[in-house]
Amino acid sequence: MSGAAPHIAIVGGGTAGWLAAHMLRRLSRETDTACRLTVIEDPDIPTIGVGEGTTSVFRDVLLDLGFDEFEFMRETGATIKYGIRHIGWGARSSGPGSDYLGPIDDPHQLTPDPTGQGRPWLHYSAIAAGQQAIRSHVFTPLMTGQRAPWAQQGGKLMPVSPYHHAYHFDQAKVGAFLRRKADGIEQVSSKVTGIEKDSGSGLVTALKCQGQPDIAVDFVFDCTGFRRALMTELGVSWHHYGSLLPLNRAMPFWLEHSEAGEIAPYTTARALRSGWMWQIPTADRLGCGYVYSDAHTTPEEAQREIEQVLGCRITPRADLAFKEGRLKQPWSGNCIALGLSQCFLEPLEATSIHGTVVQLLLLGAGGFLAHLGGDISDLRENYNQAVNQQIDDFAQFINLHYAGGRRDSAFWQDMTECGISDLNRDRLELWSNEAPIRAHFPTLPAGLPHVQEQLYMPVLDGLGLLPKAPCKAALTRTAGMARAARLQREDNREQFRKISAKALGHREFLTRLNSGDLPC
């Protein structure tokens, strides 16, 4: 380690790189642990992306970093996201198993089950009554009513929900916003062309930069995206998910908003013959793309299918090949990979930015800065284990979305007959007799947010995979729980109706936000 204040270099900007810089700077200040931070950004890297979605944890961190939410939204073309609208994922043409919503608020966060056992009792109650689980979510009427999470009352803007919402935005603009806010973080505009390593330890000691002197480092983050520039030189191998997640190409494109009507406060994921198509509404337009399997269709056929479904011509921005998977060692030596450098999963559940944020929180919880300069082997081992578990759990959650029994094309036949993982088949067998509980899902250290029953329940119910009987049985095991849950749901329904009625329309909110016509 060189000197009292370690030099941490972040190679690659973008959302992952600049989030790392800001969150590490915040960690340095909170723990009174000095470090020098440098972001090395290649000015010639093009951006292909057409919109990105987050989870609610991003807003939590955004506010914790001290950013003004409305300034962020204006400068990044952001819109509100309450969850995902899934279209055509199941075998049925209507009702459960066809189209369903996946709101991201957790109604049990404020109304936990009375026994303290982490059971989603409001979900149980709705399903036992023959209703949708999402009736328990305040985000559901805000999604269906296409409302903003604020109401104007007495000349003031008031939040209508106690839960963090998420965002859609242009990720290139997010990187630019975070770059502009990076006071006290050194910035180097150059391409890293190689590394120098210590001959004994194998640790990275310096970065070779195009047109710049070598930059000495004590620790480095690889945020170079699909290039994985540092991890490739370090020889870190890739764990491919193969048949678990067989989609391997993406065709992104833009669409314009209609001049009339609302702007949806949710991501749309429409199942197609060989994969699925996303629609992400930013303030300016719709970012779209078809994620598909090239074993089941060609780029030409994929474009024709898109145009047939949408009823209009499109101009693809690219046709990208990828392998869904993760690095086997996301922390190798004194280098950590974040973002697309660390893993790539189809963007069905907005896991990319969420994963980056939680991984940085995991480093903070483990005392990352305090350990630099000493023995970090245990911290590194624990981090790798937790991150690999995190991404594997993401992959299993995405795989579950294909379990709705659709068989109307070769791709869906393959997924239905042999594409669902053994773990998910075992879970579905368990849940056919026992309602899901928190104990059925892995956790992350320090209680950090993860995919557990709060996200699984709407998907399982939406696909028609949760029978009534186990949910009813789970309620009746505790005296009075069924009645308490029913009364709570009835109270929620009335409160949610009032909330949705008074909230601003999403389009009106965005128009006023971007014109500076919102009250304080």
JOMO-V734832 format. One line per field, one symbol per residue. ss: DSSP state (h for helix, s for strand, l for the rest). phi: phi as a letter, one per 40 degrees, with the letter a starting at -180 (. if undefined). burial: b if it has 9 or more other ideal C-beta (glycine too) atoms within 8 Angstrom, else e. A space follows every 50 residues. Layout:
ss->???
phi->???
burial->???
//
This chain:
ss->lllllssssssllhhhhhhhhhhhhhhhhhhlllssssssslllllllll lssllhhhhhhhhhllllhhhhhhhhllssslssssslllllllllllls ssslllllllllllllllllhhhhhhhhllllhhhhlhhhhhhhllslls sssllssssllllllsssslhhhhhhhhhhlllllssssllsssssslll lllsssssslllllssllssssllhhhlhhhhhhlllssslhhhhlllss ssssssllllllllllssssssllssssssslllssssssssllllllhh hhhhhhhhhhlllllllllsslllssslllssllssslhhhlssllllll hhhhhhhhhhhhhhhllhhhhlllllhhhhhhhhhhhhhhhhhhhhhhhh lllllllllhhhhhhhhhhllhhhhhhhhhhllllllhhhllllhhhlll llhhhhhhhhhhlllllhhhhhhhhhllllhhhhhhhhhhhhhhhhhhhh hhllshhhhhhhhhhlllll
phi->.bgcbccbbbchcgcccccdcccccccdcccfbcabbbbbbccbccbbdb gabbbccccdcdcccgcccccdcccbgcbcbbibbcbgcbcccagdgbba cbcbcbcccbbccccgcgcccccdcccccgbcdcccbccccccccfbccb bcbfgbcbcbbcbccbbbacccccdccccccccgbcbbcaccbibbbccc cgccbabcbcgbcdbcbbaabcbcgccfdcccccgccbcccfccbccaaa bcabbccccbgcbccacbbbcbcbiabcbbccccabcbabcabccbabdc cccccdccccgacbbccabccabciaccbcbbgbbbcbgcccaabdccbf cccdccccccccccccgdccccgbcbcccccccdcccccdcccdccccdc ccccgcbcaccccccccaccccccccccccccbbccbdccbcbbdggcca cbccccdccdcccgbbccdccccccccbdgcccccccccccddccccccc cccccccddcccdcbgbbcc
burial->eeeeebbbbbbbbbbbbbbbbbbbbbbbeebeeebbbbbbbbeeeeeebb bbbbbbbbbbbbbebebebeebbbbbbbbbbbbbbbbbbbebeeebbbeb bbbbbebbbeeebbeeebbbbbbbbbbbeeebbbbbbbbbbbbeebbbbb bbeeeeeeebbebebbbbbbbebbbbbbbeebeebebbebebeebbeeee eeebebbbbeeeebbebbbbbbbbbeebbbbbebebebbebeebbbbbbb bbbbbebeeeeebbbbbbbbbbbbbbbbbbbbbeebbbbbbbbbebbebe bbbebbbebeeeebebeebbebebbbbeebbbeebbbbbbbbbbbbbbbb bbbbbbbbbbbbbbbbbbbebbeeeeeebbebbbebbbbbbbbbbbbbbb bbbbebeebebbbbbbeebbeeebbebbebbeeebbbbeebeebbeebeb bbbbbbbbbbbbbbbbeeebbbbbbeeeeebbebbbebbeebbebbbebb eebbbbbbbbbbbeeeebee
//
